[in-house]
Amino acid sequence: MSGHPTRLPVVIVCGLHAEARHDAVEELLRDIPHSVALHHDLSAAPGGTVRRSLRDADGELACGERPLVNDCACCALREDLVPELERLAGDGLTRLAVLELWDSVEPDSTAEAIAAHTDAAVVTNVFAAVDPTLVLPCLSNGDDLAQAGLAAAPADRRTVGDTWARQTEYAPVLAVTPNPAAGDEDHALLRQVNPTARQARCGAGDLARLAFAGFDVEAAAAGRHPASALLPQEAEEAGVATLVWRRHRPFHPGRLFDALEELSCAAVRSRGRFWLADRPDTLLSWDAAGGALCVENTGPWLASLPDAAWSMAPPYRRAAAALDWHPEHGDRCQHLVFVSPGLDRDRLPRLLDSCLLTDAEYGSGPEGWKRLPGAFDVFLDPVR
């Protein structure tokens, strides 16, 4: 990578709501002179190609096709993206590059690829374009992307709900397209899914200014990592509620497993981190939308590592661990957040509490906990 005295500003616009995304991109092109929009259309990926187009406010400037890389449309996008951004930066004529991501492409990998592979461009913001009337339909949709014709690769197993949620939760700006059909519940749900995001109304003239606001790729990644995710706080508005459930006692693996179906359907969106009694060293992530739940091993708790590991951990990880620290369990904790219209805020905590170890089970200690049936082994140790 070579140094550049000035770097090309790049704003990423993502989202499954294609019309809202188009509105946001067109507003940026119209309001910012000498801006261009770069788009990689992955709809032809099943045929082995990705179509790239470049346009400005007056129309298309160039287009072309690129073959897939390792049968992966997103890989082809990333390999084509950096050289194109460097070309735009080198001509000295482009004030802003707007990356309009294809429907199901998530912005984090694109932002990280730019940060890691070129000094010619810098991501200055990420927008998630949203039609508020489609928030609940998207979040409650547990269909695979392939069923909706939105898979980015043959092996893509993501769902509509979790993809939309991750796009929206990553972006510090929500570009909201006006829709008279949107009600208070729609707007409340959007605010609670990403309460820290700045909401900017498309057509109000704010997008051009926010495009240059600045973006920290490392902080954005930390905000999504299960060990340090900035999870929403308790809220209730227009029939939509956010429940934050925090405990330190470990889950009984069998009882939690038996309750998974009910818990995953209790809210249109839930996420967080948790631990099982039979896996005391493993930090597990909880990610659910539309009734589809993903539980993953995301590495060790800091408390399970040697003391020297504390100083080697990133500052955001140490800060998150310190906030959750327990004199006996360290940073091991249950921290789950549920967001939904009509959330049963009385029954849900009781159900979660019933999945924790009882006093007698807890009293058997870590050696006794490890002898509990490994109900999650089939998911967490599939080759065992």
C-alpha positions as a Markdown table, in Angstrom:
| # | Residue | x | y | z |
|---|---|---|---|---|
| 1 | Met | 0.0 | 0.0 | 0.0 |
| 2 | Ser | 1.3 | 3.4 | -0.9 |
| 3 | Gly | 0.7 | 6.7 | 1.0 |
| 4 | His | -1.8 | 9.2 | -0.3 |
| 5 | Pro | -1.8 | 12.9 | 0.8 |
| 6 | Thr | -5.6 | 12.9 | 0.7 |
| 7 | Arg | -7.8 | 9.9 | 0.8 |
| 8 | Leu | -11.0 | 9.4 | -1.1 |
| 9 | Pro | -14.0 | 9.6 | 1.3 |
| 10 | Val | -16.3 | 6.6 | 1.0 |
| 11 | Val | -19.8 | 6.2 | 2.4 |
| 12 | Ile | -21.3 | 2.8 | 2.5 |
| 13 | Val | -25.1 | 2.5 | 2.0 |
| 14 | Cys | -26.6 | -0.9 | 2.8 |
| 15 | Gly | -29.9 | -2.5 | 3.5 |
| 16 | Leu | -32.5 | -5.0 | 2.3 |
| 17 | His | -35.0 | -2.2 | 1.5 |
| 18 | Ala | -33.9 | -1.6 | -2.1 |
| 19 | Glu | -36.1 | 1.4 | -2.8 |
| 20 | Ala | -35.0 | 3.1 | 0.4 |
| 21 | Arg | -31.4 | 2.4 | -0.4 |
| 22 | His | -31.9 | 3.9 | -3.9 |
| 23 | Asp | -33.5 | 7.0 | -2.5 |
| 24 | Ala | -30.5 | 7.5 | -0.1 |
| 25 | Val | -27.9 | 7.0 | -2.8 |
| 26 | Glu | -29.7 | 9.4 | -5.3 |
| 27 | Glu | -29.9 | 12.1 | -2.6 |
| 28 | Leu | -26.2 | 11.8 | -2.0 |
| 29 | Leu | -25.3 | 12.0 | -5.7 |
| 30 | Arg | -27.7 | 15.0 | -6.1 |
| 31 | Asp | -26.5 | 17.0 | -3.1 |
| 32 | Ile | -22.7 | 16.3 | -3.3 |
| 33 | Pro | -21.0 | 17.6 | -6.4 |
| 34 | His | -18.5 | 15.3 | -8.1 |
| 35 | Ser | -19.8 | 12.2 | -6.2 |
| 36 | Val | -20.2 | 8.8 | -7.8 |
| 37 | Ala | -22.0 | 5.6 | -6.8 |
| 38 | Leu | -20.4 | 2.2 | -7.2 |
| 39 | His | -22.7 | -0.8 | -7.1 |
| 40 | His | -22.0 | -4.6 | -7.5 |
| 41 | Asp | -25.1 | -6.4 | -8.5 |
| 42 | Leu | -25.0 | -10.0 | -7.2 |
| 43 | Ser | -28.3 | -11.2 | -8.7 |
| 44 | Ala | -26.4 | -12.9 | -11.5 |
| 45 | Ala | -24.0 | -14.7 | -9.1 |
| 46 | Pro | -25.7 | -18.1 | -9.7 |
| 47 | Gly | -24.6 | -17.8 | -13.3 |
| 48 | Gly | -21.0 | -17.1 | -12.2 |
| 49 | Thr | -20.6 | -13.4 | -12.6 |
| 50 | Val | -21.0 | -10.1 | -10.7 |
| 51 | Arg | -22.0 | -6.9 | -12.5 |
| 52 | Arg | -20.4 | -3.7 | -11.5 |
| 53 | Ser | -21.8 | -0.3 | -12.4 |
| 54 | Leu | -20.6 | 3.3 | -11.8 |
| 55 | Arg | -22.9 | 6.3 | -12.0 |
| 56 | Asp | -23.2 | 9.9 | -11.0 |
| 57 | Ala | -26.3 | 12.2 | -10.7 |
| 58 | Asp | -26.7 | 12.2 | -14.5 |
| 59 | Gly | -26.7 | 8.5 | -15.1 |
| 60 | Glu | -24.4 | 5.5 | -15.7 |
| 61 | Leu | -20.7 | 6.2 | -16.4 |
| 62 | Ala | -19.4 | 2.7 | -16.8 |
| 63 | Cys | -20.3 | -1.0 | -16.3 |
| 64 | Gly | -18.7 | -4.4 | -16.5 |
| 65 | Glu | -18.7 | -7.9 | -15.3 |
| 66 | Arg | -16.4 | -9.9 | -13.1 |
| 67 | Pro | -16.3 | -13.7 | -12.5 |
| 68 | Leu | -16.9 | -15.1 | -9.1 |
| 69 | Val | -13.9 | -15.7 | -6.8 |
| 70 | Asn | -14.0 | -19.2 | -5.1 |
| 71 | Asp | -17.7 | -19.4 | -6.0 |
| 72 | Cys | -18.2 | -16.3 | -3.7 |
| 73 | Ala | -19.9 | -13.2 | -5.0 |
| 74 | Cys | -18.9 | -11.2 | -2.0 |
| 75 | Cys | -15.2 | -12.2 | -2.5 |
| 76 | Ala | -15.4 | -11.0 | -6.1 |
| 77 | Leu | -16.9 | -7.7 | -4.9 |
| 78 | Arg | -14.1 | -7.1 | -2.4 |
| 79 | Glu | -11.3 | -8.0 | -5.0 |
| 80 | Asp | -12.9 | -5.6 | -7.5 |
| 81 | Leu | -13.6 | -2.8 | -5.1 |
| 82 | Val | -10.2 | -1.8 | -3.9 |
| 83 | Pro | -8.7 | -1.3 | -7.4 |
| 84 | Glu | -11.7 | 0.7 | -8.4 |
| 85 | Leu | -11.5 | 3.0 | -5.4 |
| 86 | Glu | -7.8 | 3.5 | -6.0 |
| 87 | Arg | -8.6 | 4.5 | -9.6 |
| 88 | Leu | -11.2 | 7.0 | -8.5 |
| 89 | Ala | -8.9 | 8.4 | -5.8 |
| 90 | Gly | -6.1 | 8.7 | -8.4 |
| 91 | Asp | -8.1 | 10.8 | -10.9 |
| 92 | Gly | -8.5 | 13.6 | -8.3 |
| 93 | Leu | -11.9 | 14.4 | -9.7 |
| 94 | Thr | -14.2 | 12.4 | -7.3 |
| 95 | Arg | -15.2 | 14.1 | -4.0 |
| 96 | Leu | -17.1 | 11.1 | -2.6 |
| 97 | Ala | -17.6 | 7.5 | -3.5 |
| 98 | Val | -20.9 | 6.0 | -2.5 |
| 99 | Leu | -20.8 | 2.3 | -2.2 |
| 100 | Glu | -24.4 | 1.0 | -2.7 |
| 101 | Leu | -24.2 | -2.6 | -1.4 |
| 102 | Trp | -26.4 | -5.2 | -2.9 |
| 103 | Asp | -29.4 | -6.3 | -0.9 |
| 104 | Ser | -28.0 | -8.9 | 1.5 |
| 105 | Val | -24.4 | -7.8 | 1.6 |
| 106 | Glu | -23.4 | -6.8 | 5.1 |
| 107 | Pro | -21.3 | -3.6 | 5.5 |
| 108 | Asp | -18.8 | -4.8 | 8.0 |
| 109 | Ser | -16.7 | -6.9 | 5.7 |
| 110 | Thr | -16.6 | -4.1 | 3.1 |
| 111 | Ala | -15.6 | -1.5 | 5.6 |
| 112 | Glu | -12.9 | -3.7 | 7.0 |
| 113 | Ala | -11.6 | -4.6 | 3.5 |
| 114 | Ile | -11.2 | -0.9 | 2.6 |
| 115 | Ala | -9.4 | -0.2 | 5.9 |
| 116 | Ala | -7.1 | -3.2 | 5.6 |
| 117 | His | -6.2 | -3.1 | 1.9 |
| 118 | Thr | -5.8 | 0.5 | 0.7 |
| 119 | Asp | -4.6 | 3.9 | 1.9 |
| 120 | Ala | -6.2 | 5.6 | -1.1 |
| 121 | Ala | -9.7 | 5.6 | 0.4 |
| 122 | Val | -11.3 | 5.9 | 3.9 |
| 123 | Val | -14.8 | 5.0 | 5.0 |
| 124 | Thr | -16.3 | 8.2 | 6.4 |
| 125 | Asn | -19.7 | 6.7 | 7.3 |
| 126 | Val | -22.1 | 3.8 | 7.0 |
| 127 | Phe | -25.8 | 4.3 | 6.3 |
| 128 | Ala | -28.5 | 1.6 | 6.6 |
| 129 | Ala | -31.4 | 2.6 | 4.4 |
| 130 | Val | -34.7 | 1.8 | 5.9 |
| 131 | Asp | -38.4 | 1.9 | 5.1 |
| 132 | Pro | -40.0 | 1.9 | 8.5 |
| 133 | Thr | -43.1 | -0.1 | 7.3 |
| 134 | Leu | -40.8 | -3.0 | 6.5 |
| 135 | Val | -38.9 | -3.2 | 9.8 |
| 136 | Leu | -41.3 | -5.7 | 11.4 |
| 137 | Pro | -41.8 | -7.8 | 8.3 |
| 138 | Cys | -38.0 | -8.1 | 7.9 |
| 139 | Leu | -37.2 | -8.8 | 11.5 |
| 140 | Ser | -39.9 | -11.4 | 11.8 |
| 141 | Asn | -38.8 | -13.2 | 8.6 |
| 142 | Gly | -37.0 | -16.4 | 9.4 |
| 143 | Asp | -36.7 | -17.6 | 5.8 |
| 144 | Asp | -33.3 | -18.4 | 4.4 |
| 145 | Leu | -31.9 | -15.7 | 2.0 |
| 146 | Ala | -31.8 | -18.4 | -0.7 |
| 147 | Gln | -35.6 | -18.8 | -0.5 |
| 148 | Ala | -36.0 | -15.0 | -1.1 |
| 149 | Gly | -33.4 | -15.1 | -4.0 |
| 150 | Leu | -31.0 | -13.0 | -1.9 |
| 151 | Ala | -28.2 | -15.4 | -1.1 |
| 152 | Ala | -24.7 | -14.1 | -1.9 |
| 153 | Ala | -23.2 | -17.5 | -2.3 |
| 154 | Pro | -24.4 | -21.1 | -2.7 |
| 155 | Ala | -23.4 | -21.9 | 0.9 |
| 156 | Asp | -25.1 | -18.8 | 2.3 |
| 157 | Arg | -27.3 | -19.9 | 5.2 |
| 158 | Arg | -28.3 | -16.6 | 6.6 |
| 159 | Thr | -31.9 | -15.6 | 7.1 |
| 160 | Val | -33.7 | -12.5 | 6.1 |
| 161 | Gly | -34.3 | -11.4 | 9.7 |
| 162 | Asp | -30.8 | -11.8 | 11.0 |
| 163 | Thr | -29.2 | -10.2 | 7.9 |
| 164 | Trp | -31.4 | -7.1 | 8.1 |
| 165 | Ala | -30.8 | -6.9 | 11.9 |
| 166 | Arg | -27.0 | -7.0 | 11.5 |
| 167 | Gln | -27.0 | -4.4 | 8.7 |
| 168 | Thr | -29.1 | -2.0 | 10.8 |
| 169 | Glu | -27.2 | -2.6 | 14.1 |
| 170 | Tyr | -23.8 | -2.0 | 12.5 |
| 171 | Ala | -24.7 | 1.4 | 10.9 |
| 172 | Pro | -24.3 | 4.6 | 12.9 |
| 173 | Val | -26.8 | 6.3 | 10.6 |
| 174 | Leu | -30.2 | 5.1 | 9.6 |
| 175 | Ala | -31.4 | 6.8 | 6.4 |
| 176 | Val | -35.1 | 6.6 | 6.9 |
| 177 | Thr | -37.3 | 7.1 | 3.8 |
| 178 | Pro | -40.6 | 8.9 | 4.6 |
| 179 | Asn | -43.7 | 6.6 | 4.4 |
| 180 | Pro | -47.1 | 7.9 | 5.5 |
| 181 | Ala | -48.2 | 4.3 | 6.2 |
| 182 | Ala | -45.6 | 4.0 | 9.0 |
| 183 | Gly | -47.0 | 4.0 | 12.5 |
| 184 | Asp | -45.6 | 4.8 | 15.9 |
| 185 | Glu | -44.9 | 1.1 | 16.5 |
| 186 | Asp | -42.8 | 0.9 | 13.3 |
| 187 | His | -40.6 | 3.9 | 14.4 |
| 188 | Ala | -40.4 | 2.7 | 18.0 |
| 189 | Leu | -39.2 | -0.8 | 16.9 |
| 190 | Leu | -36.5 | 0.8 | 14.7 |
| 191 | Arg | -35.3 | 3.0 | 17.5 |
| 192 | Gln | -35.0 | 0.1 | 19.9 |
| 193 | Val | -33.2 | -2.2 | 17.5 |
| 194 | Asn | -30.4 | 0.4 | 17.2 |
| 195 | Pro | -31.0 | 3.1 | 19.8 |
| 196 | Thr | -27.5 | 4.7 | 19.4 |
| 197 | Ala | -27.9 | 5.3 | 15.7 |
| 198 | Arg | -28.6 | 8.8 | 14.3 |
| 199 | Gln | -31.8 | 8.7 | 12.3 |
| 200 | Ala | -31.8 | 11.0 | 9.2 |
| 201 | Arg | -34.9 | 11.5 | 7.1 |
| 202 | Cys | -34.3 | 11.0 | 3.4 |
| 203 | Gly | -35.1 | 14.2 | 1.6 |
| 204 | Ala | -34.4 | 16.5 | 4.6 |
| 205 | Gly | -30.9 | 17.4 | 3.4 |
| 206 | Asp | -28.9 | 15.8 | 6.2 |
| 207 | Leu | -27.4 | 12.8 | 4.4 |
| 208 | Ala | -24.7 | 14.9 | 2.6 |
| 209 | Arg | -23.4 | 16.3 | 5.8 |
| 210 | Leu | -23.4 | 13.0 | 7.6 |
| 211 | Ala | -21.6 | 11.3 | 4.8 |
| 212 | Phe | -18.4 | 12.9 | 5.9 |
| 213 | Ala | -18.9 | 12.6 | 9.7 |
| 214 | Gly | -16.3 | 9.9 | 10.2 |
| 215 | Phe | -16.3 | 6.2 | 11.0 |
| 216 | Asp | -14.1 | 4.0 | 13.2 |
| 217 | Val | -13.9 | 0.5 | 11.7 |
| 218 | Glu | -12.2 | -1.0 | 14.8 |
| 219 | Ala | -14.8 | 0.5 | 17.2 |
| 220 | Ala | -17.6 | -0.7 | 15.0 |
| 221 | Ala | -16.2 | -4.3 | 15.0 |
| 222 | Ala | -15.9 | -4.1 | 18.8 |
| 223 | Gly | -19.5 | -3.0 | 19.1 |
| 224 | Arg | -20.7 | -6.1 | 17.3 |
| 225 | His | -18.4 | -8.7 | 18.9 |
| 226 | Pro | -20.4 | -10.8 | 21.4 |
| 227 | Ala | -17.8 | -10.2 | 24.2 |
| 228 | Ser | -18.1 | -6.5 | 24.0 |
| 229 | Ala | -21.3 | -5.7 | 22.1 |
| 230 | Leu | -23.0 | -2.5 | 23.0 |
| 231 | Leu | -26.4 | -4.0 | 23.6 |
| 232 | Pro | -29.6 | -1.9 | 23.9 |
| 233 | Gln | -31.0 | -0.7 | 27.3 |
| 234 | Glu | -34.4 | -1.2 | 28.8 |
| 235 | Ala | -37.1 | 0.7 | 26.9 |
| 236 | Glu | -40.9 | 0.7 | 26.2 |
| 237 | Glu | -42.7 | 2.9 | 23.6 |
| 238 | Ala | -45.8 | 2.5 | 21.5 |
| 239 | Gly | -46.3 | -1.1 | 22.4 |
| 240 | Val | -42.6 | -2.1 | 21.7 |
| 241 | Ala | -40.4 | -3.1 | 24.6 |
| 242 | Thr | -36.7 | -3.9 | 25.2 |
| 243 | Leu | -36.0 | -6.4 | 28.0 |
| 244 | Val | -32.5 | -6.7 | 29.4 |
| 245 | Trp | -31.9 | -9.9 | 31.3 |
| 246 | Arg | -28.6 | -10.1 | 33.3 |
| 247 | Arg | -27.5 | -12.8 | 35.7 |
| 248 | His | -24.3 | -14.4 | 36.8 |
| 249 | Arg | -25.3 | -18.0 | 37.6 |
| 250 | Pro | -24.7 | -20.4 | 34.7 |
| 251 | Phe | -27.5 | -22.1 | 32.6 |
| 252 | His | -28.4 | -25.7 | 33.0 |
| 253 | Pro | -27.6 | -26.9 | 29.5 |
| 254 | Gly | -30.6 | -29.3 | 29.3 |
| 255 | Arg | -33.3 | -26.9 | 30.5 |
| 256 | Leu | -32.0 | -24.1 | 28.4 |
| 257 | Phe | -32.0 | -26.4 | 25.3 |
| 258 | Asp | -35.6 | -27.5 | 26.0 |
| 259 | Ala | -36.6 | -23.8 | 26.2 |
| 260 | Leu | -34.8 | -22.7 | 23.0 |
| 261 | Glu | -37.8 | -22.8 | 20.7 |
| 262 | Glu | -40.0 | -20.7 | 23.1 |
| 263 | Leu | -37.1 | -18.2 | 23.8 |
| 264 | Ser | -36.2 | -17.7 | 20.2 |
| 265 | Cys | -39.8 | -16.9 | 19.3 |
| 266 | Ala | -40.4 | -14.7 | 22.3 |
| 267 | Ala | -39.2 | -11.6 | 20.5 |
| 268 | Val | -38.6 | -10.6 | 16.9 |
| 269 | Arg | -35.0 | -9.8 | 17.8 |
| 270 | Ser | -32.8 | -11.1 | 20.6 |
| 271 | Arg | -29.0 | -11.2 | 21.1 |
| 272 | Gly | -26.3 | -11.2 | 23.7 |
| 273 | Arg | -23.8 | -13.5 | 25.4 |
| 274 | Phe | -24.2 | -16.3 | 27.9 |
| 275 | Trp | -22.5 | -19.3 | 29.5 |
| 276 | Leu | -23.4 | -22.9 | 30.2 |
| 277 | Ala | -22.5 | -24.8 | 33.4 |
| 278 | Asp | -20.9 | -27.7 | 31.5 |
| 279 | Arg | -18.8 | -25.2 | 29.4 |
| 280 | Pro | -17.6 | -22.7 | 32.0 |
| 281 | Asp | -14.7 | -21.4 | 29.9 |
| 282 | Thr | -16.7 | -20.8 | 26.7 |
| 283 | Leu | -18.3 | -17.5 | 25.8 |
| 284 | Leu | -21.4 | -18.3 | 23.8 |
| 285 | Ser | -23.2 | -15.8 | 21.5 |
| 286 | Trp | -27.0 | -15.6 | 21.1 |
| 287 | Asp | -28.3 | -14.2 | 17.9 |
| 288 | Ala | -32.0 | -14.6 | 17.0 |
| 289 | Ala | -34.4 | -12.9 | 14.5 |
| 290 | Gly | -37.7 | -14.1 | 13.1 |
| 291 | Gly | -37.7 | -17.2 | 15.3 |
| 292 | Ala | -34.3 | -18.4 | 13.9 |
| 293 | Leu | -31.6 | -18.7 | 16.5 |
| 294 | Cys | -27.9 | -19.0 | 16.1 |
| 295 | Val | -25.7 | -20.1 | 19.1 |
| 296 | Glu | -21.9 | -20.0 | 18.5 |
| 297 | Asn | -18.7 | -20.5 | 20.4 |
| 298 | Thr | -16.9 | -17.1 | 20.3 |
| 299 | Gly | -13.8 | -18.0 | 22.3 |
| 300 | Pro | -12.9 | -18.0 | 26.0 |
| 301 | Trp | -14.0 | -15.7 | 28.8 |
| 302 | Leu | -11.2 | -13.6 | 30.0 |
| 303 | Ala | -11.5 | -15.1 | 33.5 |
| 304 | Ser | -10.7 | -18.5 | 32.1 |
| 305 | Leu | -7.3 | -17.3 | 30.7 |
| 306 | Pro | -4.0 | -16.7 | 32.5 |
| 307 | Asp | -3.6 | -13.3 | 34.1 |
| 308 | Ala | -1.2 | -12.2 | 31.4 |
| 309 | Ala | -4.0 | -12.4 | 28.9 |
| 310 | Trp | -5.8 | -9.4 | 30.5 |
| 311 | Ser | -3.1 | -7.0 | 29.4 |
| 312 | Met | -3.1 | -8.5 | 25.9 |
| 313 | Ala | -6.8 | -8.1 | 25.4 |
| 314 | Pro | -8.1 | -5.1 | 23.5 |
| 315 | Pro | -9.2 | -2.1 | 25.6 |
| 316 | Tyr | -12.8 | -2.6 | 24.7 |
| 317 | Arg | -12.7 | -6.2 | 25.8 |
| 318 | Arg | -11.2 | -5.3 | 29.1 |
| 319 | Ala | -13.8 | -2.6 | 29.6 |
| 320 | Ala | -16.7 | -4.9 | 28.9 |
| 321 | Ala | -15.2 | -7.6 | 31.2 |
| 322 | Ala | -14.8 | -5.1 | 34.0 |
| 323 | Leu | -18.4 | -4.0 | 33.8 |
| 324 | Asp | -19.6 | -7.6 | 34.1 |
| 325 | Trp | -17.0 | -8.7 | 36.6 |
| 326 | His | -18.2 | -11.0 | 39.4 |
| 327 | Pro | -16.0 | -11.9 | 42.4 |
| 328 | Glu | -16.5 | -15.7 | 41.8 |
| 329 | His | -17.2 | -16.0 | 38.1 |
| 330 | Gly | -15.1 | -13.1 | 36.6 |
| 331 | Asp | -16.6 | -11.8 | 33.4 |
| 332 | Arg | -18.8 | -14.9 | 32.9 |
| 333 | Cys | -22.4 | -13.6 | 32.7 |
| 334 | Gln | -25.8 | -14.0 | 31.1 |
| 335 | His | -26.5 | -10.8 | 29.2 |
| 336 | Leu | -29.4 | -11.2 | 26.8 |
| 337 | Val | -31.6 | -8.5 | 25.2 |
| 338 | Phe | -35.0 | -9.1 | 23.7 |
| 339 | Val | -36.8 | -6.5 | 21.5 |
| 340 | Ser | -40.3 | -6.9 | 20.2 |
| 341 | Pro | -43.8 | -5.5 | 20.0 |
| 342 | Gly | -46.1 | -7.2 | 22.5 |
| 343 | Leu | -43.2 | -8.6 | 24.5 |
| 344 | Asp | -44.2 | -10.5 | 27.6 |
| 345 | Arg | -42.0 | -8.8 | 30.1 |
| 346 | Asp | -43.4 | -10.9 | 33.0 |
| 347 | Arg | -43.2 | -14.4 | 31.7 |
| 348 | Leu | -39.9 | -14.1 | 29.8 |
| 349 | Pro | -37.6 | -13.4 | 32.8 |
| 350 | Arg | -39.3 | -16.3 | 34.7 |
| 351 | Leu | -38.6 | -18.6 | 31.8 |
| 352 | Leu | -35.0 | -17.6 | 31.6 |
| 353 | Asp | -34.6 | -17.8 | 35.4 |
| 354 | Ser | -36.0 | -21.4 | 35.3 |
| 355 | Cys | -33.1 | -22.4 | 33.0 |
| 356 | Leu | -30.4 | -21.4 | 35.5 |
| 357 | Leu | -28.9 | -23.9 | 37.9 |
| 358 | Thr | -30.9 | -24.5 | 41.0 |
| 359 | Asp | -29.4 | -23.9 | 44.4 |
| 360 | Ala | -28.6 | -27.6 | 44.8 |
| 361 | Glu | -27.1 | -27.9 | 41.3 |
| 362 | Tyr | -25.1 | -24.7 | 41.8 |
| 363 | Gly | -23.8 | -26.1 | 45.1 |
| 364 | Ser | -22.2 | -29.1 | 43.4 |
| 365 | Gly | -19.5 | -26.7 | 42.0 |
| 366 | Pro | -17.7 | -26.6 | 38.6 |
| 367 | Glu | -16.7 | -30.3 | 38.8 |
| 368 | Gly | -20.3 | -31.3 | 39.3 |
| 369 | Trp | -21.5 | -28.9 | 36.5 |
| 370 | Lys | -19.2 | -30.6 | 34.0 |
| 371 | Arg | -21.1 | -33.9 | 34.5 |
| 372 | Leu | -24.4 | -32.4 | 33.3 |
| 373 | Pro | -25.6 | -33.7 | 30.0 |
| 374 | Gly | -24.0 | -31.8 | 27.1 |
| 375 | Ala | -27.3 | -30.8 | 25.4 |
| 376 | Phe | -25.5 | -28.3 | 23.1 |
| 377 | Asp | -22.7 | -30.6 | 22.0 |
| 378 | Val | -24.5 | -31.4 | 18.7 |
| 379 | Phe | -24.3 | -27.6 | 17.8 |
| 380 | Leu | -21.0 | -26.6 | 19.3 |
| 381 | Asp | -19.0 | -29.8 | 18.6 |
| 382 | Pro | -20.6 | -31.1 | 15.4 |
| 383 | Val | -17.6 | -33.4 | 14.6 |
| 384 | Arg | -17.3 | -34.8 | 18.0 |
